[in-house]
Every structure is written in C-alpha cells, then in structure tokens.
C-alpha cells in the first residue's frame, strides 16, 4: 500500500473523526491494509469450505452471498489473486453480478476457530468453472463476536447449482423470514462506496460479519415496511461498513440457517444512529444500525453445509438484549 495515500474513502474518514480515532486509524490503516495477501491470509482462504462474497448488481445495489466447496476450492496462486472453483446457488444474485472488472468484497471466516480475514478486489477472470479475484485491499479482522461452530457436509458442493423453489420477499417480510431473523446470532452485510467501480483509495465493495446473542437483530413492522435494528459493538474502528453506508446507504444482507442450510438474501437501506435513549438501552452498543428492508428472496436447504451447536463469543457476555 502506498503510504502516501489514505486507504480510506471520505465516508470512513468522517466516521473515524466522529469517533475521535481519525489520526490513529490513518496510521494503523496504512500498516494493516495491504495491496497483497500475507501468507497467513492465503493459508486461511485455501483451507475454508465456504466464503462470503459481496457484489453489486446493475442498479449498484450490494448483495451478500456465500460460495462453498471442499477445502481447496479456493486457490491462491500468488499473493495478489484468489481463484474460486465453485458452483453458485441458482437463486444467488452473485450469478448475475459476476463479470470481468466487477468489484467484489470477500470475507474468509473459519467459525470453529474464529479466524477471519478480508480481501476486496475486482473479478479478473470468469468462466463456467468459477472466477478469479485480483487484490485491491487485504486486511485481517479480530475474532470478536464470532460464534464458534463446526461445519460438516450433508451433500456435495455442486448441489448448490440445483434449481430450488425461490420465495420472494417484499418490503414487509413474511412471518417465516421474521422468525429466522429473530432467531439469528449471525448475519453478513455487504456495502459499497459510491464509486465502487473506480480504483481509488478505499473504493470498492466490502462484506463483513455481524454477531450477537440470538435476537440481537430487532424486527419491527409497520406501514407495509420492515425495519431491522442492530446494535453496533466496539470493533476495529475502520468503519468499512458504516462508512460505506454513510455515503451509499444501500446494503445487502445474508442470513444463513446453520442448522438447515436455508439462505436468505435481503436488500435494505441503512442509516447509523449515534446516540440517544435507544442506543443506551442496549448494553454494549456503541451505536445502532437501522436497516429498512426493500425486498429479497429465500431458498430452503441451498447450502450443503450444516454447523454444530454454537459456542457464544466471550465478548457477548458484556452485551444486553432488546427489551
């Protein structure tokens, strides 16, 4: 990374300034955010059975997706490229969003060890067997708020390409979708900078993890709309997700049912609530993320992986619950 250039875009820098960490994060960011993958990142990516991918559709809306394969389905031929040999779920928006030059965000997460690393870049190759991504930004993440759970296969990865019934969701989510969200202890969120197609500092697509006690995502429905409220706990202060939402409020959400393999992709408009009674009412919350749902889709049993019982992240002992 060119140390003369900030690795953050204007939205990220604004939130860092508001949190009082701008100068420190500028120094930290120029060290930890690289234009290549360290060996330990490459090692993690290539042994995973799944990865989370953020992408943009034709309307510049982010989507969060999951790709899966037997360990080794991700290859790292050098420190600037990842190659995916994978089948995509038939209903996954990623199928339509992948194209040479398209920006993507990648999250490699190993739930049972709580290791995770991020890589944001662009699609450098695409064919019937998979796709390749060239690095723009590579950086590590701490293990906070990850529920430890062990994955196991119940089918071959190619089963993701099977055509399964797709249930469409509108702005007012169905009862089944609401139940799934209220039971979740984890979801993934994709976001993007306004100029994600550019190669400027901090520009591109990002996808990240959010974890909490089951029920940490509050669901309210009124006037034909669904609103999700999520506590934002203390993190790494990079503000990748929130910085993107400040300047480009569209978000893509992915909820995985770890017991049944169900996938739910949602679209939302996001905003950050920094203070007030609602923030202080949730122990451990630094701020709140409000996500107004605009639509989505669900597919039962689409992920051929299942996961064992969750071991709650230690940091969650200091967090509260919605009244």
N, C-alpha and C positions, 0 to 999 in steps of 0.2 A: 504494500500500500504506500502510495506517495505521501510521505509525512508532511508535505506542504499543503495537502488538500484535506479538508474535513471529510470524514467518512459518513457524515450525517447530512440529511437534507433539512430544509428550513423548518418543517413541522417537528422533527425530532429535536432540533436545537431549541425551538421555542419551549417545548415541554421540559427539556432539561433545565432551561433557565428558570422556568416557573418553579421547578422542584429545588432550585438552588444548587444544582450539580453541574452546570454547563461547563465550567472550566475544567473540572476534574474529569468529566466524561469525554471531553475533547482529547485530553491526554491519553486516557485509557483506550478510547476508541481507535486511536492511531496505532496502538500497540496490538490490540487483540483482534481487530478486523483486518483480515488479510485478503490479498488477491489470489491466494492459492490455499490448498488444504494441507495442514500439517499431517504428518504420518499417522498420528493417533486418530485424526478425523477420518482419514481414508480407511484405516483399520476398522473403525466402528461401522461406517457405512457398508462395507463389503461383507459384514457378517450378519446384517439385520434381515429378518424375514418380511419387514414392511417398512415403508417410509411415507411421510406425509408430504404432499405436494400442493403448493399454491399456484394458481394460474389466473389468467384474465380472459374473459370472453370478448366477443366483438363489441359489446357495449361498455367495455373497460370495467366490468364488474369482477371482483376477485371471487374465486371459488377455492375451497379447501377439499382435497381429495386424498385417498390412500391408494398406494400401489403395493403389491405383495409378490413374493416369490421365495422359493427355497434359498437359504443363505448362499450368497454368491450371485444372486440375480442382479445385484449392483456391483459393477466393476469400477475400479479407479486406475485406469491405465497410466495416469500421471497425476501430478498434484494440481492440475487445472481442469480436469474433466471427470465426470461420472457418466457411466453408461448403464442404462437400465434395460434388462431383458425381461419383459413383463407383459402380462395381459391386463387390460383395463376393464373395470366393471362396465357392462354395456350401458348403464344409465349414468355413468360418471361424466360430468361436464368436461373433465380433463381430455376426453377423447376428441372433442371438437376444438379445444383450446390449444392443443399442441401444434406448433408449426415452427419451421426453422426461423430463428431470430426472436421467438416469443420469450418474454421474461417469465421466469418461474422462481418460486421460493421452495426450498427443501428443508425438512426437519427430519433428522435421523434420531430416533429415540428408542432406547432399549429399556422397556418398562421395569423388568425384574432387577436391573442394576441401577436404574435411574440415570444412566448416561444419556446425554443428548448433545447434538451439535447441529449447527445451521449452515446452510450454503445457499446463497442467492446468485442466480446467473441467467443465462439465456440458452434456449434449445439450439444446439449446434448440429444435430443430425436427427433424422426421424425416418423410420421405416416400419414395416409390418411386424418386426420382431421387438421393437422398443424405441428408445430415444436416448440421446446424449445431451448433457448439460455442461456448458463452459462456465467456470467460476467468475463471478464478479466480486462477491464478498463471502468470506468464510470466517466463522467465529464460533466459539464454544458457548454453552449455557450451563448454569449451575443446576443441580438436581432438585431444587426446591419444588414442592407441591406436586411431584410426580407420585402417583400411587403405584407401588411395586406389584406387578402381576406377571405371571409366567405364560408365554404364548405356546400353543400347540396347534398342529394342523388337523383339520377334520375333512379336508378334501385337497385336491391338487390345485395349485395356483391358477391353472388355466380355467378353472371353473368360474373365475370372475368374469370371463367373457360370455358366460351363459346369459341368455335373454331371460330375465326375471320380471315379474309384474312390477310396474313402477306406480307408486301412489303419489300423485301431485299434491302439493301443499300450497295454500294461498297465504295471504297476509294474516288471516285468522286461522291459526294452526288447529289441526284435528285433535280430538281428545287423546288419541294414541301418541301423537307427536308430543303433546304436552306432558304426558306421563313419562315418556322416555327422557325428556329434558329434565324434569324434576327429579328423576332417579339418578341422573348422571353425576359422576365425580370428576369427569374429564371432558373437555372438548378442544377442538382445534380451530384457530381463526386465521384466515388469510386476509391480507390487506395490501394496499399498493400506494405508491407515491403518484401524484398527478401525472408525472412524466415518466411512467414506468418503462416506456419503450426506449428512453434515452439511456446513455451510458454514463451519465453524470454521477457525482458522488452521492451515495445513498439512494439513488433512484432504482426502482425495480419493484418486484413482488416479494412479500415476506409471508411466512406462515409460522405460527407459534402455538404453544401449548398453554392451556389454562386448566388448573386443577383446584379442587376444593372438596369439602365434605359433601356427601350426597345431598342434593338440594341447594347447593351454593348458587345455582342459577335460578333466580326467581322469575316466575312466569305470571304475567298479568294480561288479561284480555278485556278490551273494551272498544266500543265504536268500530267493530269489524277489524281490529288490529291486535297483534300480539307483541308485547314488549318483554324483552329479557333484560334483567338487571343482574350484573355480575360484579362482585367485589374484586377490586384490583389490589393485590397484596404487594408488599415490598419486594422488588426484584432487582434486576441488574442496572436499572436507570438508563438503559439505552433508549427506551421508549420507541422501539421499532414499530410496534402495532399501533399504539396510541398516537404516535407522531404521524403515521400514515393517515389515520382516521381524522386527525385534525384538519388535514388539507385535502383529503379524498375520503369522504365518510362511508363509502361502500365497503362492505365486509362479506366474506364467505365463511360459513360455519360448517363444521363437520362433527356430528355426534356418532360415535361407534358404540353399539351394544356389545360389550366384550364377552357376554355370555352366549348371545345368539348370532352374532355376526351381522346384525342389521346395520345398515348405513343410512344416515340422513344428512343430506346436503341442504343448507339453508342460505338464503340471501337476506341481508339486513343493511340498515343504515345505522351507523354508530355515532355516539357522542360521549364525551367524558364529563362526569360530574366530580368536581374537585373537592367540594366541602358542603357542609350543611347537615341537618339532622339525620338524613337518610344515610349519609356516609358514616357518621359517628355511631349510628345504631348497630352497625355490623363490626364486631370486634376484629381488629387486624386489617381492616380495609383502609388503604391509603386514599382511595378514590373509588368511583363506581364507573362501570362501563354500561351504557344503555344501548341496547340493540333492538331496533324496530324491524320486525320481520316483514319482508316483502314477498316471500314465496320460497318454494323449494320442492324437494322430492325425496321419497323414501323407497328403499328396496330391502326386503327381508332376506337375511341369510346370504348377503352378497359377498361378505368377506370369509374366505375359507380358513381363517384362524379363529380360535377361541382362546380365552385367557382365564387363568385360575383366579382364585379369590384375591381381592386387593388388600395389600398392606398399606395402610394410610400413611402419607408423608408426615414425618415428625413435625414439620412446621405448622401443620394444620391444628395442632393442639392449642395453639395460641389464637386461633380464629374462631369466630362466632357462627351463628346461624340466623336465618331470617325469622323474625317473629311471626 
